[in-house]
Amino acid sequence: MARPKSYIVEEVVERVVYAFWQNGYQALGLRELERLTGLNQFAIRTEFGGKEGLYLAALDFYTQSAVTTAMQPMRDGGLPEIIGFLNSLVTDGSMTSSEYGCLVVNTGIENARVGSPRLEQAVRRYWDELESCFRACLQKALSEGKLDPSIDASSVAKGLVSGVMGVHAQNRLDQSNRAGRFLVDVLCNQLKSMEKS
């Protein structure tokens, strides 16, 4: 008869998100993960498939929180919702603003060394979702005649995703959730300049 679990998987994942967010994937060994999660190596292996599986669970928790909360207003929004999202990247108390940058950006950068196809796939899924939200907002603004009709919504959406990556990278580099403010202002001003007068 199997022993009952002495932990709640969701609580373990939520705890470890912040550890990976602050320290990265490679910096945390199994001993440290045992200490942080309260699980032993066997439980990490059997429950999550090892360290990478635990990291993917943390990344999924993080991305789902962002998709269902921070990106949600852009589902039916327009330019004001994009601008609101961009400003949230450098606003105290916002779930998308952190001195550690963004777990997804950090993962993408670190995975250039790690080379995990599963991490790469998770990162790309997130950015594809954000790009889709930006594109939907821009297309809505175009259909309502609020943007210059020469604007290519797909190209602008891709550029905004790159801009978001840059904001998070600046925040992490300077260890300040407001460090990317200058880039946010540039992006917002660029969007406003596309509006029809």
N, C-alpha and C positions, 0 to 999 in steps of 0.2 A: 504494500500500500504506500502510495506516494505521500511524502510529508507535505503539509500545507505550507504555502509560501508565507514567509515572515515579512513580506514587503508588498507594497502596491506599486506595480510597474509604472504607472503614470507619475507617481511622486518621485520615483527614482529618476525617470527621464527629465522631469522638470528641474530637479536638483543638479543634474549633470550638464544641462544646457548652459548654465552660467559658468561652470568650470571650463567647458570647451570654448565658450565665447571669449572668456578672458585669456585662456592659456593656449588655445589651439589644439589640434589633433595630436601632433607628434610629441608635444611637450608633456603630455599626461601619460604616465605608464600605468600598468595594471595595478600596482600597489597603491598609487594615488587614487585611482578610480575605485578601488576597494574601500579606501578610507572615506571618499566622498559619497559613495552610494550606499555603503553598509553591506554591499554584496561581496561574496568571495569570487575568485576567478572562475570557479566552476559555474556559479549562478550567472555571471556575465556571459560566459560561453553558451550555456544552455538556454538562457532567456533571450539573449540578443544576438547570439552567433559570434561573440567576441567583441573586441574593442571597436572595430569598424561598424558592426551592427548597432552597438550602443550609440556611437556617434551619429549614425544615420537616423536612429530613433530620436535623438536630441535635435538633429537638423530638421526632421519632419515636424516635431513639436513646434519649433521656432517658426518654420515657414507657414505652417497652418495657422498659427496665431496671427502672423502678419497678413496672410491672405484673407482671413475671415474678419479681421478687425481693421487694420490700416488701409488695405486696398478696397474694402467694401464700398466706401462712398464713391469710388470711381466707377463702379459697375453701371450706374445710370447717370453719371455726372458729365461734366464738361470741363472747360479750362479752370474754373474756380476750384474744382475738386483736385485737379492735378497740382495746382499751386498750393492748395492746402496740404497735400501729401508731401510736396517738396519742403515746405516750411516745417512740417512735423519732424523732418530728419535732423533739425538743429534746434528743437524746442524742448526745454526742460519738461520732464514728466511725460513725454511722448514715448510710446512703446518702440518707435522706430529711431529714437535718438539715444546714442550711447557713446561714452568715451572709448568703448571697445570696438566701435564701428558696427559692422553687421556680420553676424555669424556666417551668412552666405558668401559675402565678399571675402571674408577671412578664409573660408573653406576653399573658394576658388583659387586664391593666391597660393595657399599652402598645398593644394592638390597639384600644382605645377611640379612640385617635388615628389609628392606621394604617388601620384599617377593612378589613383583609384577610379576605374570606370563608374562604379556605383556612386561615388561622391560627385564626380563630374555630371552624371545624369541628374542627381538631386539639385545641384546648383543650376543647371540649365533649365530644369522645370520651373524653378522659382523665377528666374529672369524672364522666361517665356510668359509666365503668368503676369508679371508686372508690365511687360511690353504690351500684352494684350489689353490690359486695363488702360494704359496710356492711349493706345490706338483707338479704343472704343470711345474714350472721351473726346479725342481729336476729331474722329469721324462724326460724332454727334454735333460738335461745334460747327463742323463744315456743313452738315446737313441743315443746320439751323441758320446758316448764312452768317455765322459769327466770326469765321476765319476767312482769310484770303483764300479763294478757291485754288490758287496755285500750290498751296501747301500739300506736301506728300505726307499723309498721316503716318504711314509705316516708317518712313525715314526719320521723322521727328520722334516717334515713339522709341526707335532704336537709340537715337541720340540721347534721349532722356534717361534711358536705362544706364547708358555709359556715364551720364552725369551723376546719377544716384550712386553708382559704384565709386565715383571720385569723391563725393561728399563723405561717404562712409570711410573711405581710405584716409581722407584728411582728418576726420574725427579721431580715428585710431592712432594715426601718426602723432598728432598733437595731444592725444589723451584728453580730449575735450569734446563734449557733445555739440559744441557750437563752432568748432573749428572750420567746418565746411560752409559756414554762412555766406561767404563771398561767392562761392560757386552756386549756391541756392539762389542768391539774388540775381546772378547772371542768367540762370536758367529761367527764372520767373520773368525777368525783364524781356528775355527773348520771346517767351510765350505771349506776353502782353503786346509785343510789337507785331505779332502775327494777326492780332485781332483787326477786324474791319472797323474803320472809324465811321 
